[in-house]
Structures are given as structure tokens and as C-alpha cells.
């Protein structure tokens, strides 16, 4: 999918050049660089090449980058599996465009706090967000260690029907957003 951004003519020449996609056919080959893990992987490969052909410091840098990738991918996987959550409305019947409170309970079984938890896919249908990636229904910055916490927040459903409208998924982007 190619994306072109039209800038108004009053924007500077440099802004137009820096935001123009000159080779949209190459996007499928470099799409993996839109994620942080792609850049870490590319830096690890360059460090291995430096270690092979130029200087041994490349091996040290490659090992450090590989460990960052490993921690960034393993830590969220452990965090998601160590947490149990429930998300439910406080009242059994909710009307369209009427405010409704949801209760979100999180039980952290790890002896350390968790950061960056979010629930995606619970209320993703929206009449205002067509064609745009929706934001998570619930996002928590911090969950205390070895506790069960309950949070309440208010929503305004866009459509009639039975909620949840899809499968909910727990996600964690801490520590590096990988």
C-alpha cells in the first residue's frame, strides 16, 4: 500500500523533498524498517560485518545489540503470559452514544511491576476511525507487582450490538517497543 502525503505549496522545498516517497515500488522490500526491531537487526548485521572484516569491537557491539533484541522480545512475551485480565461493563445494558463505564481488572503474578500493557480489539469498531489504525481500548502505564488492580473508565459506544465486538488481545510494548 503506497501512501502519498500532499503538502501545501506554502511549505518549504526541503519539507516537500523529505516527505516524498520517490520509490514506492521498493516499499515492500524495506517495510520491515518501519519497526524498531528492523533497525536493531540491521545494526546487528552491520556490526557482524565490521567484526568479520575490520575490527573485533564489531563482535562486542553485535552481541550487545542481539541482547537488546532478545530482551525486547522476551520480556513482553513473559509479561503478557504472567498477567490475567478481565474487562467488562459495569451495567448490563448500554445504549448507542450513551456514556458507559467499563471495569478493567489486572492481576500481576510477577514479583516486579509491568509497564506498557494495553488491550487491543475490544472496542475497535468505530464510525469515526475508518481506514485508520485504531488506538487500544485500554492502556496502562504501570501495574504494581504481585497485586490485583481494578480500573474504571468511561466510553461512548458508536454502534448498537453485543460487546465485545471482537477478540481482545493483551499487548505489551515495554521495554523498547519491539
N, C-alpha and C positions, 0 to 999 in steps of 0.2 A: 504494500500500500504506500503510494507516494504522497507526501504531504508538501504542499507549497504554501508558503506564507506570503501574502501580499502586504507589502509595506507601503504606506502612503508616500507619495513623491516628495513630501517635505522632509522625510527622514534623510539622514546623511548617506552619502555614497558608500561609506565604509559599512554602515549598518545593513544596507541592501546586499552588499557583497558577502558579508559574514553570515547572513541568514538565508542565502540562496542555495538550493540543492542543485549543483551543477551536473552530478552524475546519478540520477535517480535509479538507473538500472543496476548500479553497484550496491544499492541499499541491502539487498538480500545477502550479500557476502559480508557486510560489516555490521549487520544488525546486532550481533552479539556484543558489540562495543557500547551499546546503549545501557548495559548493565554494569555495575561496578566490578563484578567478578570477571567480566571480559577484559577489563583493563588490568586487573591483577594477574590474570593468566598471561596476557601479552607481556607484561613486565617480567613475569617469571621466565617466559621463553627467551626474552632478550638477555636476562641475567644468566641463563644457562649457556647461551651462545658466547657471552662475554667470558664466562668461566672456562669454556672449552678452548677458545682461541686467543684470548687476550690476557686475562689476569684471574688469579684464584679467588679474588674478592667477589667475583660473579657468583660463585657457588654459595657463599655466605648469604648474599642478597637473595638468591633463588630460594634457599632454604627458609629464610625469613618470610618471603612473600608466599611461599607454599604453606607455611604455618598460619599465616593470616587468612588465606583462603580456607584452610581446614577449620580453623576456629570459627570463622564467619559462616560456615555452612553447617557445622555440627552443633554449635551452641543453640541456634534457633530450633533445630530438629529436636534436641533434648528438651528445650523449654516448652514446646508445643505438646510433647508427649507427657510432660510432668504436670500439666495443668488440666483441670476439668472445669468446664464452664456450663452455665445454663442461662439462656436469655428468653424471657417470657414477658408478655404484657401483664400489667397489674390488674386490669379489668378484662373480663372475658369477651366483651363486645366493643368494637371500635368503629366509628363512622368515618367515612371519607372526608379528608380535610379538617378533621377534628383532632385537637391535641390528645396524645395518648402517652402514658408513662410506661416505660419498659424497665424491668428489673434484671440486672446482669450480675450473676454470682460467679466468682472465680475462686477456685481452691488451688493454691500453690503448694505442691508437695515437696518442692526443693528447699534445701536449707539456705538458699540465697535468693535475693529478690530478683524479679524479672522486669525487663523494660521492653517497651515497644510492642505489646500484644495488641492485636486487632481481630475483630470478627468481620469476615467478608462474606457477602452472599445472603444475608438475612433479609434485607430490605433493598435489594439492588434495583428493582424495577422503579422507574421514576419517569414522570411525564416531562420533567424539566431537563433531564440529562439524557437525551437521545444521541447516540453516537459518541458519547464522551465516557471515558473510563470513570466509573463512579467511585466515590470515596467509601471507605469502610463504614459499616453501621455503627460499630463501637470501636474505639481506640483508647487504650490505656497507656499512660506513660510509665507507670510504676505499679508493681504488685508486690506486697511485702512477702517475706519468706515464711513458710510454714503457717499460712493463715487462710481463712476463707473470708473473702471480702464481698460485699454486696453494694452495687452502684445502681442509682436510678437516673434515668434521663428521659427527656420528652422528645417525641417525634410527631410528625403530622403525615400520615399515610396518603399517598397520591391516588391510590386505586382502591376499589372495593375488592373484597375477596378474602381468602383464607391466608393468614400469615403464619409462619414464614413462607415466602413465595419461592424459595429455592433452598438448596443445601447450603448450610452455613459452614464456613471453614475458619479455623483458628490459624492466624499467621503471626509470625514474629520477625521483625527486621533488625533486631539488636544482635550483634554489636556494630556491624558495618553496613547494613542494608544490602547484603549479598543475597 
